[in-house]
Amino acid sequence: MHILVVHNRYSSAQPSGENKVVDQEVGLLRAAGHRVEVFERRSDEIGALSLPGKAAVPLLVPWNPAVRRELAARLRTERPDVVHIHNV
């Protein structure tokens, strides 16, 4: 089975149980013979944004046109059987 896992990785400065669960899940699925791809963003990327960019983050969390286009393109290219979304 071809699975696409979608996840926003929490800050590397703070340990995250969810990050660990996603990593373990991907590893277990691959070990079981599934083809697993990951579509991921990282909260660490926020630090590199300009001040206006940082101010826009709360508005872009529920609807980010750029990431939507990237994910749509990935779905068209990869054509996964299952999309597992952990968080946005």
BAMAR-40241 format. One record per residue (C-alpha): residue in three letters; x, y, z. Coordinates in steps of 0.001 Angstrom, whole numbers. Each point is the difference from the previous one (the first is absolute). Example, Ala and Ser with C-alpha at 12.3 -4.5 7.8 and 13.67 -1.06 7.14 Angstrom:
BEGIN
    aa         X         Y         Z
   ALA     12300     -4500      7800
   SER      1370      3440      -660
END
This chain:
BEGIN
    aa         X         Y         Z
   MET         0         0         0
   HIS      1187      3518      -768
   ILE      -483      2361      2952
   LEU       625      3740       239
   VAL       480      1261      3555
   VAL      -658      3730       496
   HIS      1507      1608      3090
   ASN      1165      3326      1354
   ARG      3094      -758      2056
   TYR        61      1890      3267
   SER      2979      2087      1102
   SER      3261     -1912       277
   ALA       758      1996      3172
   GLN     -2800     -1776      1858
   PRO      -444     -3771       -54
   SER     -3303     -1043     -1534
   GLY     -1768     -3277       559
   GLU     -1919       521     -3218
   ASN      3196       341     -2034
   LYS      1207     -3258      1519
   VAL     -3297     -1763      -740
   VAL       124      1115     -3641
   ASP      3588     -1238      -366
   GLN      -875     -3345      1597
   GLU     -3144      -396     -2093
   VAL      1889       683     -3239
   GLY      2692     -2507      1033
   LEU     -2519     -2694       918
   LEU     -1975       463     -3208
   ARG      3164      -222     -2085
   ALA      1142     -3074      1937
   ALA     -3364     -1582      -810
   GLY       723       475     -3698
   HIS     -2005      3127      -728
   ARG      1300      2821     -2161
   VAL      -146      3053      2251
   GLU       642      3587     -1062
   VAL        -5      2962      2387
   PHE     -1301      3492      -754
   GLU      1297      2095      2838
   ARG       397      3557      1146
   ARG      2038      1052      3019
   SER      -845      2554      2638
   ASP      3724       839        68
   GLU      -503      1709     -3395
   ILE     -2009      2758      1708
   GLY      3135      1434      1589
   ALA      1439       871     -3414
   LEU     -3065      1996     -1065
   SER      -129      3771      -107
   LEU     -2034      1773      2682
   PRO     -3026       338     -2331
   GLY       409     -3673      -908
   LYS       -47      -979      3665
   ALA     -3073      2166       575
   ALA     -1788     -1814     -2848
   VAL       666     -3504      1384
   PRO     -3215      -223      2099
   LEU     -2028       987     -3059
   LEU      1748     -2547     -2228
   VAL      -352     -2975      2338
   PRO     -3561      -886     -1047
   TRP       475       959     -3657
   ASN      3376       466     -1648
   PRO      -371       315     -3794
   ALA      3681      -711      -712
   VAL        80     -3193      2057
   ARG     -3388     -1026     -1412
   ARG      1458       209     -3514
   GLU      3070     -2006      1047
   LEU     -2125     -2693      1625
   ALA     -2392      -142     -2980
   ALA      2963      -415     -2364
   ARG      1448     -2728      2214
   LEU     -3332     -1833        58
   ARG      -215       158     -3802
   THR      3577     -1240      -359
   GLU        46     -2675      2710
   ARG     -3637     -1168      -245
   PRO        50     -1653      3447
   ASP     -2573     -2591      1040
   VAL      -284      1593      3460
   VAL       759      3467      1359
   HIS       586        64      3762
   ILE       -89      3543      1380
   HIS      1445       422      3473
   ASN      -355      3755       342
   VAL        -2      3076     -2161
END
